[in-house]
Amino acid sequence: MRYRVLGPVRMTPQTPSAAKPRAVLATLLVQSNTVVSTHTLIDELWGAEPPRTATTTLQVYVSQLRKALLADTGEAADVTGTAQPLLTRPPGYLMQLAPEELDLTVFESLRAEGRAAYGRREYEAASRALSRALGLWTGPALSGLPHGPSLETSAIRLNELRAEVLEQRISADLRLGLHQELVGELMGLAHEHPLRETLHCHLMVALYRSGRQSDALQAYQRARRSLADELAVEPGPVLTRLHERVLASDPSLARHGEPPLRLVPVGGSGDRPAGASGNGSGNGSAGYGRNTRPTVWLPPAAADFTGREDQLAVGERLLAGELPGRNRVLVLSGRAGAGKTALAVRLAHDAAGRFPDGRVMVTLRDADGRAVEPRTAMATLLRRLRGPRATGSDSGPEPLPSSKTELAELLHERTEGREVLIILDDAVSEAQVRPVLSAVPGSTVILTSRQVLGALESARHLTLDVLSTREAEALLMACGGPRMRDDPEAAGEIAQLCGRLPLALRVAAAGLAARPHWTVAGLARRLRDERTRLAALALGDLDVRGTLLTAYRDVDEKARRAFRILALAALPDFAPATGTALLAVDPVEAERITEQLVQAHLLEARRQPGRLAPVRYSFHSLLRPLALEALAEESPQEGPAAVERLCRAFLTLARHADALLAPGRERLTYEAEPPSAISPGEVVGNAPLRWFQEEAASLSEAVRQAHAAGLWSLCCSLASATAGYYEASALWDEWQTTHDLALDAARRSGDAKAEAVIQRSLGDLAWQRHQTSLASDRYRLARQLFTRQGDRVAAGRCLSAEADALLAMGQIARAGHGYARALSVSRLVDDARGSAESLRGLALVAQREGRHEEALARMKECESAARAAGDRRWTEYASRTGSALRIALASGRPAGASSIPLEVRPGVWLFLPSRPARRAA
């Protein structure tokens, strides 16, 4: 092994001598093959007050490590080559190691091997594997360097794992009859760890089996004094019961075949027996105390369980048999980290009086997250339901049948007529649980799963969403202590940034509690950046990213690819057409895949009646960054192509909607085939304004994505296609932002035509904002660019726009001259829409100057030109304005017609002071 953390941190051929580079190395090794954020490393090195040069200094340390890592690969090795294990991966660094290179990885593998062998009662194999695991240790974990918050947490966890493996190895050796050989070792361990009751239990058994009953009793008294002196508590029930058995000379203690010792896996899995002591006696010693109570194999209920009142009420009624029907199966589904297991365990503990024959939980995944076979689940359930062996019995545990059919029959026999509650935790599919449910038809069962499991018959389903805002904040307060309660505003922000997901809330609160130098506001600041949010939600073996990844890995590769690519859609949600474009499939297949992700709780679907797309999809706030990370790591080449497909689809739809909303408006063309799978007529229908309103956020994001990807022409065309909607809806800020990006794109690509169109649109925006001088400059620049391109139609329309600016400044005569020039150009190039614009301007000038009949005539001409151009909006505008003039004239006060408000463009009004009336001669 090249790298060691189970003792002093070391690396071959040479370990860095300076403390901080070694701390960086240790942090990366403990989290090998996982991206460690720059923020985490800085926090580890300098805590709450990093120097201003922290990022640069960290880069220096990383550079030094990279050189040291390649010290034995020869001078020819490139620091960026494949031999370099220390890689840069946003938002930090990744230490990429093979399993055999790191002692910690080998230790965890041997530990799992030993635990599995112990579970199969292969004690010799278990002892051998666990001994090899312990042999890797050379001292306390991560010793020889200062610890920040991350290393301190890791060191505590690893040292506890070492103790747990040691206790299990001793338990296996006791099973093998090596009690005399263990006495000396156990005496030293009990002295070194006086508060670990499991070690005292093992020592008492080893002494008793060696014929030293009085020494065993003295060992108990020493343990009792240590607990009283240090903690002011009495020994736990397991140690106390073992003392009683030694006093009574229980013959079963002298034998080697007592029932298997119940193990409590470190990390709080569902295999913890409810009666296990919480002060160190829960590993490998439960078999020392005889238990005549009902079989109870449950993890402890969360002391700070918060919310879920409605779901608790439904669950309690089902367990009490109060719900209509004969449902005895409750399915709790929801995304990873939603608190399904916590709710199931809470229900089981609360229902103790209703199930006198037992309450048992079985996890349906192995340590690596893989689904266990139904046969394995039934065997585990049978072992947990088996009653205690009578004292003095010569027989060992009853062997279980090997076939699934025989196991089902035996399980049915053991549960028939008994009031038993069974929790099947983390089910993968209906096929996995059906054989188990068929074997226990008379039992009440709580199932938890990330999948909906809708195909299960006669089951009651509850879907756990995220907590409400009130519940999320209450959970943070309960877990985070006084500091969280003292800053409710920051706590509320943290709750939202965690997506109100219970696991994330608990990790955030635990992270704050583990770092007294952090503030609640500081934690909120760390969570704001979506790119580093998941890295901030990790503490020791509590890792939100890892939990969410299990749900991602559960689905097939096609669904995983969709999960990654759909994260490119804009927030807050997206329509089915967006999924079709991103996935490059037909709409039917896109819906099938997205619904698969919804069933796996990797996507959310929201019904929105009355909208063009009645169902829209969205990501949970923690799943989207996970998807983007997975896209960057697993298939980065797919991102740019997907962005281009999405932008092309939005351009096709936006141009179609804009042509309906503002026909004849100047907009850029785009020389590319539109997506064949998307029909603008079906998506937009006859409601272009509604479509723009529903997709406004997505369109703005598409412009930004096109610009970021260097798709200059797409960026300009997209912005141009949205300008009509922004103008009609008075969305000035969105108009400015998208067109600033488009103007930059046009200049970067040297596209003078695109720059002219964008400048003209920005002139319209300035005019709408009453920035008339800026508008006039924009129009003039656009006209010059159009003229250079030989586009006389667009140049003529810019003349009308310049005249509009002059009219807004009160320069009516100059405006009239400009409209006349524009009309000449429009008629020369046969531009009906341009003619309508300039005739409208001449009518407005005539109206302001008191030439009312001329104004009416010009407006009539404008209406005819607009109708010829096929522009209904301008046709209705001209008709509407002409009617207003006629009404004013018919009132008998012609002077009043000069001062009525001007609708200078369709839907745009301009209020000017009336011209003073001439005095009669």
N, C-alpha and C positions, 0 to 999 in steps of 0.2 A: 504493500500500500504506500502510495506516495504522500498522502495527506492524512494527518491525525488531529483529532479534536477531543478524543476520549482520554484526556490527560493534558499535559502541556501542548499547546498548539505547535505543530511541526509540519515542515514540508521538505521534501528532498528535491534537489541535492542540498539546498541551503535555505534556512528559515530567515526571513527578514529580522534584523536585530532591533530595529526601532519599534516602539510599542504601538504607535498608531497604524503603520502599515500592517502589523500583525493583527491588530483589531479588525481592519478591513478584510484581511484574509480570512479570519475566523468567522466573521459575519457572513461572508460569501460562501464559505464551506458549509456552515450549518444549514444554509438555505440553498445548497447546490442544486443546479438545474432549475432554479426559480429566479425570476428577475427580482433583484433587490434594488429598491428605488434609491436615487441619490439622496433624497430627503432622509430615508432610514439610516443611511451610512453617516450622514452629517450629524444626525441626532445621536448616533452611537458614539461618535468621536468627540463631540463638543457639547452635547446636551442642549440646554435651553438658550445658551449664549454663544452661538458659533461666531467665529471671526468673519469679517466681511469677505475675506479671501477663501472662505470654506470650500466653495465649489472648485476653485482653481487648485487649492492644496489637495483636495481629494483626488483630482485628476493626476496630480503629481504622484500621489501614493499608488494609484492604479497603474500608472506607467512604470513605477519601480517594481511593482508586483509582476507585471507582464514580463519585464526583463528577467526577473528572478525565475519565473515559471519556465522560461525558455533557456535557462542557463545550461541545461544538459542536452539541448537538442542541436547544438552546433551554431556557428555564426551565421550560417546560411538561412536559418529559420527566420521567416518574416513575422514581425509582431502581429500582423493582421492575417497571417496564414491559418491554415487548418489546424496546425499544431498548437495554436494559442487557445487555452481553455477559458481565459477571462475575456468575455465578449461584451461589447456595448449593446445594450438592448433598452430602448426607451421603456420606462422612465429612469433607468439606472444601468446596472451591470448584471451579467449572468455568468456564473462559474459552471462551465459545462464539463461534467465528469462522468466517466464510466463507473458502474456500481462498485467494481473491485478496487478503485483508486482511493476511496475514502473509508476510513475505519468505521465511521458512523453508519454508513450504508450497509457495510458487511455486518455490523452489530445488529442492526434492525432486521436484516434478513435471517440471521441466526436466531434472534429472539423469536421471530415469527415461526421459524422451523421448530424451535423447542416448544413453544406454546401449542402448536398443532400436534406435535407428538404427545405432549402431556394430555391433551384433550382426547387422544386416541388410547390413552393408558399405556403408551409405549415409553415407560419411564426411563429406560436405559438410553434410548435415543434422545429423549428430552434432556436428560442430564448431560449427555455428550454435547449437544448443540448449545445449550445454555452455558456450559463451561467454556466452550470455545468463544462464545460471545463475551463472557467476562474476561477472558484472557487478552482481549484487545485493549483493556483499560490499563493505563500507566499512571493514573492519578486522578484527582478531581477533574471533571470536564472543563475544558477551556481555561485551564489554569495557566499562570505565567504571564498574564496581561490584564490591564484594567478593563472592567466591564461597564458598558453603558446599559441602557434599558433592554435592548434586544439580547445582548450576550448574557446579561444577568438572568433573564427569563429562560433562555436556552440552557444555561448551566444548571439551573434549578431543575428543569424538566429532565435533562439527561442524567443527572445524578439520581433523581427519583427513579428513572427507568432502570438504572444500574441496580438500585436496591431491590426493585421489583423482580428483576431477573435473578438476582442472587437468592431471594426468598423462594422463588419457584424452583430453582435448581436444588436448593436444600430440600424442598418438599419432595422432589423426584427422588433424591438420594434416600430420604426416609422411606419412601415406597420400596426402594430396592434393598432395604434392610441394613443400610450403612450408618445406623444410629451411633455406634461406638466411635466410628471414624469422624463423625460430625461434632462430637461433644466439645472438643477443644476449639474448633472454629466458631461454633455457636456461642461459647462463653465470651470469646473476644468480641464478636459482633454485638451481643447483647450489652456488653459494657460500652462499646463504641456508640451504639444507638439505643439508649435506654428507654426511649419513648415508642419504639416500634414493637407493638404487641405481638405481631406475627413472629418475630425472631424469638421472643420469650416463649411463645407457644411451641415453636420447633425445638427449642432447648429443653423444655420440660418433657416433651415426648421422647427426645433422644436420651435424656437421663433416665426416664422411667423404663424405656425398653432396654437400657443397659443395666437394669437392676438397681438403680440409684433413686428410689422413690423419695427418700428424705431430701436428697439434693434437688430433685424436681420441685418439691414443696418450698425449699429455700429460694429457688429461682423465682417462684411466684411471688414470694414475699419481697424480694429485691425489686421486682418489676412494680409491685404495688407501691413500695416506698418511693420509687422514682417518679411514678405518675402523680402521687400525692404531693411530693416536694416541688415538682416542676410545674404541674398543671392544676393541682388541687382537685383531682378527679379520681374516681375509683376505676379499676380495670373494666374493660368492656365485657359484654356478655359472653363472647367466645372464650376469652382468657379465664373468666370466672367459672364458666361451666367446665372447662378443662381442669381447673384446680379441683373442682368437686369430684370429677372422675378419677383424678390421681388419688385424692383422699379416700375414695371408695374402692380403690384398686380395681377399677373397671377393666375386666379382662380383654375387652375389645381393643384397648389401647396397646396391649402387648402384641397384637397381631399386625401383620403387614397388609392385610387385605381389606381394610375398612373402605367405606364408599369413597369415591374420588373426591379430592379436595376441591371445593368451589373456588374458582379464580375470579378476582375482580380486576378486569383489564384496566390499566392506567389510561386515563382519558375519559372515564365515565361512560362506557358503553352500556348497552342494555343488559349485560350479563351480571350486573351487580346484584347480589341477593339483598332483599330488603332488610334482613336482620344483621347485615355486616356492620362491624364497628367502623366509625369514621375516624378513628385515631390511630390507624396503622395496622389494625388486625384484620383487614378485609382481604388479604391475599394469601391464599393457601392454607388457611387455618379454620375455615368454617366447618370442615368436617370433624373438628375436635369436639364440638358441642352438639349434643343430641337435641333435635328439634321436634317436638310433638305437636307444634302448631300447624295450621293449614299451610300448604305449599305456597310460598310467596317469593317470587323471583322478579323483582322490579327494581329499577333504579330509583333513587330518592326523588320525590317531587321537588320542582324548583321552588325555593322559598320565596322568591320574588316574582312568581307567576303573575302576569298582569293582563287584564282585558279578557276578551273572548267570552264575555258573559252569555251572549246568545248561543254560541256553539256549546258552551258548557251546559246550558239549560237543555238543549236538544239531546246531548249525549247522556245527561243524567236521566232524562225521561226514557230514553231507549234502554239504558241499563236497568231501570226500574220496571221495564215492561209496560210503560204507560202510553207508548205511541201506538196508533192504530196499525193493524196488520200484524204479521208474525216476524217482522224483521228482527234478527238477532245479530246482524253484522252491520257495523258502522264503519264506513270508509272515510277517512280524513285525507284529503288530497290538497296539494298546494306546492308552490315552488320550494326549492331547497332553502332551508333557513327560515321557513315560515312558522316553525314551532309546532309541527304536527306531533312529533314524539312527546314534547312537553305537555301538550293537551291530552294525549292518550294516557300518559302516566298520571297526570292530575286526576283524570276521570277514574282510573283504576284505584288510586289511593282513596279517593272520596267514596268509592263503592265497596269498601272492605266488608261492610256488614251484609251486603247482598250476595257475596260469593264466598260462603264459608268453606268451600272445598279447595279454594286456591285462586291465585291471580299470578299469571306467568307471562313473561314477555320473551319473544324470540326475534332476533334480528335476521332479516332475510338477505343480507349481503355479508360477504366475508371481509377480512381486514383490508383487502385491496379494492373493495367496492364492487366486486363481481357478485352476480346473483347466485345464491345457493340453490341447489337442487331441492325440489319438494321432498325427496326422500331424506335429505340431510335435515331439512327443517322439521320434519315429523320426528326424526330420531332425537333431535335436540329437545323438542317439546316433550317427548316421552321421558327423557332423562330428568327434565326439570319437574315434571309432574310426579315422578316416582317418589313414593314416601320413604322415610328414613328406615334403614335396616335395624332390626331389633338388636338390642345390646347382647353381645355374646354369640351372635349368629356366626356359624362357621362358613356360611356361603358368602361369596362376593356378590357384586352387583349382577342382577339378572341380565344375561346377554340379550341384545336386541336383534330382531331378525334383520336380514340384509335387503330383502326385496321391498319395493314400494307398497305392494299389495298387502303383505304381511304387516308392515309398519302401520298402514292405515287401519287394518283390522284391530291391531293391538291398541292403537290410539283411540279408536271408537269404543273399545271395551273399557279402557281406563277412564274415559270421560262420560260414558253413558250413565245417566241418572245422577250426575254430580253437578253442583253449581260452581262452574269454573269460568273465569274470565281470562281470555287469551288475547294478548296483543301481538300481532304480526307486524313488525316494524320495517318500514322501508321496502315495501313490495315493489317488484319491478314490473310485473304484468299479471293479467288475469290467469294465464296458464300456470304461473308459478304458485298461486295460492289456491286454485280450485281443488287440487287433490287434498290439501290440508283442510279446507273448509268442508269437503265431503266427508272427511274422517271424524269431524266433531260437529255433527248436525245439531246436537242439543246444547252446545256451548255458546256463550256470548263472545263475540270476537270484535276487536277493534283493529282495523287495518289502517296503516299509514302508507302513503305512496306519493311520489312526485307526479305520477300519472293519474288520470281521472278514474281509470278502471271501471268505466261505464258499462262494460259488458257483463259485470257480475250480477247474477240474479238475486232477487230478494234482499238487496242491500240498501241501507240508507246512506246517502252521500252528503258530505259536508265539505265544501271547498274553503280552505283558509286563505284569505287574501292578506295583504299587509295590514298592520294595525291601523286604527283610526289615529288621527293626529293627537287626540287627547290620550289615547292608550300608549302611543309611542313615546310621548313626552313623560307620561307617568312611569313607564319602564325605565327610561333613562334616569329619572330621578331616583328610582328604587335601586338601580345598580350603580349609579355614579356618585351617590353620597352627597354631602353638603355642597361641594363645589358646583355640582350640576344644578342643585336647587337654587344656589345663589345667583345663577346667571340664566334665568329662564329664556331670555331672548336667544342666546347662543345655543341653548339646549334645543329650542324649537327648530333652529336652523339645522343642527346636527340630525335631528329626527327626520327632516325632509331630505337631507343629503344622503342619509342611509336608506332612503326609500321606505321608511317605516317598517323595515324588515327586522323581525325580532332578533335573529342571530347577529346582524350587523349592529343593531343597537346595543346588544350585550357586549360585543367586542369593543365597540367605541367606548362604552362606559368602563370596561375593564382596562383598556389602554390608558384611559385618563387616570384611573385609580393606581395603576402601576407606575405612573410618572408624576410624582407630586409637584414637579417643577413646571408641568404644563398647565395652561389655563383652558377653560371651556371654550373661550373665543379662539384660542390658538388651535384647538382641535378642529373647530369649525372651519378655520382658515385652511388647514391641511386637507380637509375633505372637499373643498370647493372645486379643486382642479380635477376634472373627470379623469385625466390621464394618470393621476397618482392616487385616486380615491381608494382603489382596492388595496394598494400597498399599505395605506394608512390603516386599513381595517384588518390588521393581522397582529397577533400577540401570542408568542410561543406556538403551541399547536392549535390555537384558535385562529382559523384563517378563512375569512369569508370567500376569498377567491377559490380556495380548494373545495369548499362545500358547493359552490355554484358550478364548478367544473364537473362535478360528478353528474349533475343533470345534463350538462352539455355532452358528456361522453356516453350517456345512456342512449342517445338517439343515433340513427344511422348516419353514414357519411354524407348522404345527400341533404339530410336535415341540418347536419353540422355546417355544411357549406352555406346553406341558406341563412342560418343563424349569423354566420360571420358577415355575409354580404349585405344582409338587410340592415345591419347596423349603420350602413352608409346613408340610410334614409334620414330625412330631417326630423328634428324634434318639433312638436311633442308626439305626433303620430303620423301614420301614412296610410294611403288608400290602397286597395288591391292592385290598381294599375301600377303603382310604384313598385310593388313586389314583382309584378310581371316584368317590368323593365329591368330591374336589378338582376333578377335570376335568369333572364334570357330564356324563358319558357313561355308556353301558351297560358292564357288566364286560368284554365281549368287545373293545370298542373301547379301553377303558382298558388292557387287557393288550397290545393291538397297539401302542399308542403308547409305553407304558413299555418294551416289548421293543425298539422302534426306538431308544430312547435308550440301552438297554443295548448294542445293536450299535454305536452310535456312541461308546461308552465315556463317555457323559455320566451314566449311572446304573450302579450295580452291582447285580447280582442274586445272592443267596445262597440255596442250597438248604439247608433246615433240616428234614430228615425228622423226623417225629414231632410236628410242630407243626400247629396248626389251619390255618395258612397255610404250606404247605411251601416256598414261595418268598417271600422278603421283599426289598425294594429299599432301597437307601441311596445317599447322595451321598458322593463323596470330600470330605475336609475342606476342599479349596480350591474345589471346584465348587459347593458349597452357597452360600457367600458370593457367588460369581459370579452364581448364579441369583437370589439375593435382590436384588443390585444391578440386574440386568437387569429384574426385576419392578418395582422402584422407578422405574427410568428409562423403561421402554418401555410398561408397562401398569399403572400404580399403581392404577387404578380396579378392577382385577380382584381385588386382594388381599382387601379386606373381604368381598366376596361369597363368595370361595373359603373363607375362614375360617369364615363362617357355615355354609356347606354341610358343611364338615368337622365342626364342632361338633354340628350337627344329626344327622349320621350317627352320631357317637360316642354321642350321647345316646340315639338309637334302639337301638343295639346294647347299651349299658350298661344301659338300663332292662330290656331283654329278658333279659340275663344276670343282673341283680340279682333279677328276679322268679323266676328258676329257683333262684338261690342262697339267697334269703331272702324267700320269698313272704309277703305280708301286711305287709312292713315299710313304715313311713311314708316316702314319697318325694314329691318335687314333681312336678307335671304341667307339661307345656309345650304351649301351644296353637299348634301348627304342624304342617303335614303332614310326615310322615317322608319321607326320600328314597326314591323309588319304585324306583331301580335297585339298592338294597341289601336283601337278604333276611336279617333277623336269624337266622332258623332255619338258613339255609345257612352263615352266617358263624360263629355261635356254636355251633350244633349242640346237643348235650346235654352240653357241657363248659363251663359258665359260669365255673368257677374257672380253668381253663386259659386261657380267652379273656382274662379279667381279667389274669392273670399275663403273658401275651404282649403285652398292650396297655397295661400300667400306665404306662409312660413317656408314651405317646401321650395317655392320658386326662388325666394331670396337665398336660401341655402344652396340651391342648384347653381345660382350665379357665383356664389362664393367658392363652391367646389370646382366649378369649371375654371375659375381664375387660379385657384391653388394648384390645379393639375396642369396649368399651361395650355388649356384648351381655349385659345384666345378668341377664335371666331365664334365658338359656341357661347362663350361668356358674353360677347357683344350682342349676339342674336337673341339670347335669352333676355338680357336686360331690355333690349329694344321691344321685344314682344310683350313685356309687362308694363311698359310706360303708360299705355292707354288706361289700364286698370288703376294704376297709381294716381293718375290724374283724375279719373272719374270718382275715386274714393278719397281723394285729398290725403293720400299717404305720402307726405312730403319726405319724411326721414328714410323710408324704404326706397323711395325713388332716388334720393341722393346717394344712399349707400351702394345700391346696385349699379348705378350709372358711373359713380366714381371708379368702381372696379372695372367696368366695361371700357371707360375712357383710357384707363391704364393699359388694358388688354389691347385696345386698338393701336395705341402708340407703340407698345412692345412689338406688335406684329407688323407695324408699318402699314396698316390698313386705313388709308385716307378716307375711303367711303364710309367705313364703320365709324371713324372718328367724327365725320361730318354728321351722321345720323345721331350719334350720342350727344354731340354738342348742341344740335337742334333741340333734342329732348331736354337737355339740361337748361337751355334757354327758356323752354316752356315752364320748367320747374321754377326758375328764378322769377319769371313773369307772374306765376301763381303766388309766389311768396312776396310780391310787390317789390322785388329787387330789380326795378326796371332798367337801371343802368347796366347791371350785370347781364340781364336778359338781352339787352340790345347788343352787347359785346359778343355774347354767345351766338346770337342769330347771325351777326355779321361774319364771324369766323366760320360758322357752318356754311353760309352762302359762298364764301370764298373757296372753301374746300369742295363743295358741290360743283362750282364753276370749273375748278381745275380738273375735276373728274368728267366734265362734259355733261353733267346731269342738270339740264336747264329746268326741268319740272320741279325738282327739289329746291333749286336756287330761287325760282320764282316764288315758291311758297315761303321761303325764308324772308323775301321782301315783305310779304303780308305780315309775317310775324314781327319784323322790325317796326312796321307801321303800328302794330298793336302796342308795342312798347312806347312809341311816341304818343299815341292816343292816351295811354295810361298816365303819361307825364303832362298831359294837357296841351301838347303841341299839335293842335288839331289840323292846322293847315299843312304842316310837314307830314303828318300822318296821311292826309288825303293825297298828297303827292306820291307817297310811298305805295299806297293802295293802287293808284293809277298805273304806276310802273309795273306792279305785280300783275295787274289784269292784262296789260299788254303782253307780258311774257307768257302768261297762262294761255291766252288765246292763240299766241303764235305757236305754242307747242301742243295745242289741243288738249289741255289739262282741265277737265270739267271741275274736278274737286278744287284745284287751285283757283279757277275762276270764281267758284262759289265763295271761297274765303275772301278774295279781294273785293268782290261785289258787296259782300256783307260789310266790309270795312268802309267802302264808299257810301253805303247807306247810312252807317253810323255817323260818319262825318257830316253828311247832309242833314241828318236829324239834329246834330249838335249845333249846326249853323243856321237852323231854322228853315231849311229848304225841304219842307215836309213831303211835298208831292214827289220830288226827286228821290227822297229817302224811300218812299213806298215803291217807286218804280224799281230802284236798285234792289230792294229786298225781294221783289217779285222775280227779278232776274236771277238773284241768288238761289231762290227756291227751285227755279227751272234748272239751273246748272247742277244743283245738288241731286235733283231727281235724275238728271242725265248721268251723273256719276254713280247712281245706284246707292247713294248714302242716305238711308232713311233718317238717321239721327240729325244730319244737317238739313234735310228737307223739312222735318218737323220744326226744327229751330227757326228756319226762315219763315215758315208759315205762322208760327207763334209770335215772332217779333213783328211781322207785318200786321197781324191782328191787333197787337198792342198799340202800334202807331195809329191805326185807323180809329181805334176806340178813343185815343187821346184827341185826335182831330175832330171826331164827331161830338166831343163834349162842348164844342163851341169856344174852347180856349186854346187856340193854336200855339200860344207861347208855352203852354204847359207841356206840349209834346217835345219841346227841346230839352226839358229837364227831367223826363222820366228816367229811371235807372236803366242802364244799358246792359243787355245780355250780349256781351261782346263775342262769346263763343258758346256753343251748346252747354248750358248749365253753369256758365261762368259770368258773373255780374260785375259791373264796374260802375261805381257811383262817382259822378263828376259834378262840380258846382255848375249851376245853369249860367249861361252867358247873359250878361245884362241886356235888357231890352233897349232897342234904339228909341230915342225920343222922336216924336213926330215933328216934322219941320214946321 
